[in-house]
Every structure is written in C-alpha cells, then in structure tokens.
Amino acid sequence: MADLQRARRAKSRLRAHLQDQAGVCGVGLVPHDGDWCVRVNVVREADREAVPREIAGVTVEVRVVGAVNPQH
C-alpha cells in the first residue's frame, strides 16, 4: 500500500532508473486499490521486461501503449 507521497518518491526513483531505457514512453501515478501505484507506459510487449514490478515497496503497473508521437 502506498500513499501519494510515497508513490511520488517511488516514481522519481523509477524515472531515474529507466531514463535511458529504450521503449519506455511515460511514467506516472494512478490510483490503485484505494492507494497509489506507479504506471509505466511502454512501446512494445517486450519492453515490459526492463520494468520492475515494484519499487521502494510501491506497485508498478506496465501498459503497452505503442509509439507516442507529438501532435502539431
């Protein structure tokens, strides 16, 4: 279980850990079972393998969203 403050700290740690990881296209926080978890968006199913399932005691969800491109 993670309150918002704890989830924010975990998100910062995970972003630093994944900053050079190809295939990661987003890291954020989402409500999860009455608490908070970190959600990582990845491009391909194979990119899931690089993402831990938990960080600092906070659950990590991984979603495959495909390539993300800016809109003009």
N, C-alpha and C positions, 0 to 999 in steps of 0.2 A: 504494500500500500504506500502511496506517495502523495503527499500534499503538494500544492502548487510550487512552493519554494523549493522543496527537494527535487521535484521534477525539473524545474528550471536549471538547477545546478547540474543535474544529470544530463540535460540537453546540451549545456555548454561543454561538458566533458566529452560527450559523444560527437558533437560537431568538430571539436579539435581532433579527435581520434580518426574521424572519417574525412577530414578536409582534402586529402589527396587521393581518396578512393574513387576510381572511375565507376560510373554507373549510379552514384548517389546524386539525386537531384533535389532533395529537400529534407529538412529536419525540423520538426515542430512538436507541439504539445497538443494532446487531445484528452478529453475526459475518458475514463476507463473504470467501469465498475464502481462508481462513486468517488473515485480518486482521479489521478492523472498518470499518463504514460507518455513516453516519447515515441513519435511516429517518424519513421524514415521512409521516404519515397525513393524508389529505385527504378531504373530504366527497364531492366530485364530480370526475369526469374533467377538467372544465375547470379545476379548481383546480391541477392539475399545472403549468400554465404559469407560475405565480408562484414555483415552487421551482427553484433552480439544481441542476444535475446534479452539481456538485462545489463544495466549499467548503474553502479552505485545503489543497488537494491531497487531500481525503478525498472518496470517492464518496458521493453522496446517492441513496438509493432512495426512490421515492414509491409509496405504496399508496393506492388508493381504498378507503375503509372505510365510507363513508356517515356519516350523522349519529351522533354519540356522545352518549348521554344518561345522566345519573347514575341509578343504581337506588336505590330507597329500601328 
